Amino acid sequence: MDKTTLECEAENLTADNSALSGLRSGTQPTNRAIAEVFAPGDKFACYLEYAISPATHNAIRSDLKQFYQWGGTIPATPVTIATYLADHATSLSIATLKRRLSSISQAHLSAGHKSPTADPLVRRTMQGIRRIHGKPQKQAKPLAVTEIATIVRAIPRDLTGQRDRALILLGFAGALRRSELVGLDVRDLAFTAAGIRIVIRRSKTDPYGEGRIVDVPASDELTCPVAAVRGWLEGAAIFKGPLFRSIDRHGNLGSSALTGHAVANILKRRAEAVGIDPKSISGHSLRAGYATSAAIAGHTAWAIRQQTGHRSDEMVARYVRLAGNEEQARPPLL
């Protein structure tokens, strides 16, 4: 019996329906109720909570808390939801408003109510807000092959530098998400004659852990992701556990995995060191950079999807953005 099963059985022994009944009566729930709106006190409660990722669960909890603080209740009428949207039309982005609507909808459905967010009044209000206040979604700068090379060559050779070099090169060559990078364990890597075979056990598009394989080949030694990962493992004497870990200011290696936020900060700091505006960089710049560079090199959407794990060509197209007119090198993987 795994840890999750034990946790679920323990929760089932003590759960009750008070939080959910509070939602059904239209009251403003406490923080406990916010947490349990997706987990009524039945035997399936814990499994219902695990149906969505922890990140999504936290986002929904935060969205509902804001809605309750504004004065909203569950259930709510279409007029209430439309008013809520209008009150936040200028202070929140379109993406945030859409997420808030999704959270409110899930809260209603989980409490056994029809969602008011699909009502024509709410939908037309949202259309009007998008027409008046809509603006292009901010996208991370895709880092080109030449920029990746410039960044990693400027990184010092100390332990922190070894980690950051391996993180950046593997993230780019593997077209990995931040969550996939920080989720890697030593046991997920297999060094082969051609490079590294990585098992991605769980990802944004694979929440149920079916897994996928990513092959990262060796390349030029100065920017080789395989050599960089070997150097990091040997330098840090890591034989098991999380692949990428925290290092304190004294150079002491931690035992816990980096967070996705830390990945973004590392990339911003290393990019800024070579003159790249850190405000344009995010943890997604590695993945977007791979897709963009591969497209410029003439690779098909199908070939790119084999590495990125995207489910459709349409999704790949969202990430393929030309980064200027400079000549791009062929990504080492393809």
N, C-alpha and C positions, 0 to 999 in steps of 0.2 A: 504493500500500500504506500503510495507516494505522499509527499508532504501536502499537496493540494487536497487530496482525498481526505487526509486526516483533518486538515483545517475545515473542510466542508462539514465533516461529521461532527466536529466539535461545535461549530456554529449552529448546526441544526438542533443540538441539544438545548440551546439557550435562546433561540430566536423566538420572537413573538410578532404579532400582526399589528401592534399599536402604531408603528410609524406609518404603515400603509393606510390604516384607517384614518389617520390624521389627514393624509392626502385626499382621500375620498370625501372627507367632510368639507374640504375647501379651506382648511386652516393653513397657516404658514408653518411648514415643518421646521424642526430643529435641525442642527447639523447631522445628528444621527439619522433623522428621517431622510435627509438629502442623500446620505450614503446608502440608505436601505430602500430607496424608491425603486431600485432595480432588484431588490432582494427581499421579497416578503417572507414572513416567517414560516415557510413550508419546507419540506424536506429538500426540494429542488433549489432552495434560496441561493446557496453558495454557488451552485453550478450556473444559475441564471446570471450571477454577477460575473463569473468567469467567461461568459459568452462574449464579452467585449474585452478589449485589451485594457490594462491598467491605465495607460495614457488616455484612452478614450473615456474610461470611467471617471478619471480625475477631471477631464475637460467638461463632461456633462455635469458633474457635481458642482464645479465652479460656475458654469453657466446658470444652473438652477438657483444657486445661492444669490447671484446677481439679480435674477428675475424676482425672487422672493423679497430681496431688499428693496427693489423698486416698488413692490406692492402687489405683485402677481400671486396668484394661487393656482393650485391644481384641484379641480378643473378650472379652466379659464374660457371665456367666450372669445369669438373672433374679434369682437370690438376691442376687448382688452389687449389681445395680441397685436392688433393693428396699431393701437395707441402706443404700446410698448415700442414697436418698431419706429414710429414717428418720433417718439421722445429721444431715441438714440440714433436717428438717421445721420446726424452730423458729427457725433462723437465716436461712433464705431464704424469700422470698415464693413464693406459688403460681405466679405468672407466671414467676419465675426458675427454679423447679424444672421447669416445663413446657418452658422453653427449653433447659435442660440435657438433658432427655430427648430433645428433638428433635436436639440436637447429637450426642449419643451414638448415636442411631439412624442419623444420616447417616454418622457415622464407620464404623459397622458395615457399612452398605450399600456405602459407597465402597471398603471393604477386602474386599468379597466375602463378607460374613458375614450371616446372618439377624439382624435386630435383636431383641434381647431385650426392648426397651421395650414391645412389643405383647403380651408374655406376660400371662396373667390375674393372676399374682402381682404383677407390677409395676403393672398397672392398678388392682387392688384396693387396693394399698398407697397409691397416689396418691389414690384416692377417700377412703380413711380420713383421709389428711392434710388433704384439702380440707374434710372434714366437721368435723374437730377444730380446725384452724388457719386455715381460710379466713376471709377478711374482704373487704369491698367494695374493689374496685380504686380507687385514688386517681385522680381525674379532674381535669384542669386546669379552672380557672374560665373559663367562656365570657365574654368581654368583650362587654358590650352596646354598642349604637351610641352611647348617651349617654356611656359610659365612654371609648370610643375618642375621642370629640370632646373630652372633658375632658383626656385624656392629651396629645393632639397640640397643643392650644391652649396648654399649659403648657411646651412644648418651646422652648428658645431658638432664635434665628434664625442661629446660627453654622453652620459647615460640618457639624459632627457632628449638630447639630439638624436640618439639612436632610435628612441621610441617614436619621436615625431616624424623622422624620416620614413620609418617602416609604416607608420600610420597613414601618411600622405600617399606614399607610393602604392601601398596595397589598396587603399580606398579608391584611388584613381584607376589602377589597372584592373581591379575587380568590379568597378562601377558599383561600389557598395554604399548603402545608406548608413547614416550615423549609427542607427540602432543596430544594424548588422555588424558594423565594425566593433562596437563596444560589447556586442553579444558573443564575439568569438572566444572560444576556449582553445587551449593548446591541442586538445584532442580533436578539434575540428580541422586541423591542418595535417596534410600528408605531403611530404617533400618527395618529388619524383624526379626522374632524369630530365624532364622537360620544364619543371617548375614547382608550383604548389597547387594541390587540389584542395579546395575549401568546401566544407559542408556548411551551408547556411541552414541552421536547424529551424529557425523561425524568423519571419519578416512581416512587414506591413501587409504584403499581398499573400502571405501564407500564415495566417494567425493560428491555424490548427496544427502546425508543425510537420507538414508533409516533407519539407526540406527540399533543397535543390543543391546542385553541384556547380561550383565556379572554378574554372581552371585559369591560373595565372602563370604565364610562362616567364622564364628568365629572359633578360634582355641585356642591354649595355650595362656594364658593371656599376658605373657611377649612378645610374638611375634605375637599377634593377630591383624590383620589389622583392624578389626571392632572396637576393643577397642582403637586402635591408632587414627583412624579417629574421633571417638567420642571425645576423649581427645583433639584433635586439634581443633575441632569445638567449644567445650566448653571453652577451654583455650583462644582461640582467639575471642570468642564471635561472631562467624560468623553465620549469619542466612540466608543470601542470597548472590548471586553473586559468583565470582570465588572461587573454593574450595582451591586451593593452591596459596598463594600470597607472594609478596615480604615482607621482614622485614629488616629495615635499621639497621645500626650498634648500634643504641641506643635502639633497641628492639621495634620500632614503626611499626605497621602493615600497609602495603599499601593496596590500593583498587584494584590494577590491578593484573592480573594473572601472574604467573611466565612464563618465556620463556622456550622453549625446551633446550636451551643452559644452562640455570640456573639449570635445572634438572640434566644435565650431571655434572656440577660443584659441585653440592651438593653431588652427589653419589661419585665422585672422592675424595672429601674432607673427607667424612665419611669413605670411604674404606681405605684411606691412614692413618687415625687415628688408625686403627687396624692392620696396617702392610701390607696391600694389595697394590701392585704397582698401582698407579693411572693412569699410562700411558696405562695400559691394560684394563682400565674401560671406558665405555661410557654409555650414557643413555640407550642404548640398552641391557646392561648387565642384567637388570632385566627381560626383556622379554625373552632373550636368555636363561637366567638361569632357568626360569620356564619351558621352553620347554625341556631343557636338563635334569633337575631333574625329570620331569614327565616321560620322556622316560626311564631313568635309573630305575625308580620305576615300570616300566613295563606297563605303560599306552599306549594305541593304538594311532596311529596318528590321528584317527577320534576323540578320546576323547580330545586330545590336541588341535585340531582345534576348538572344541566347545568353548574353553576358549580364544585362541589366535585370532580367527577370520580369520585364513588363509583360502584361497580358495581351496588349494590342498595339498595332502600329500607331493608332491615334495617340496613345499615351506617350510613345517614344517621340512623336512629333512635337509634343509640348516641351520636351527637354532639348530638342535639337535647335540651337540658336547660334547663328554665326557670330563669332567673336572677332569682328574686324576682318581685314583683308590680308593679314599676315599669313605666310605659308605655314601650314600645319603638318606636323609629322604624323605618320601612321601610328595609331595607338599600339603599344607593344603586344597587346593581347590578340589583336585581330589580324 
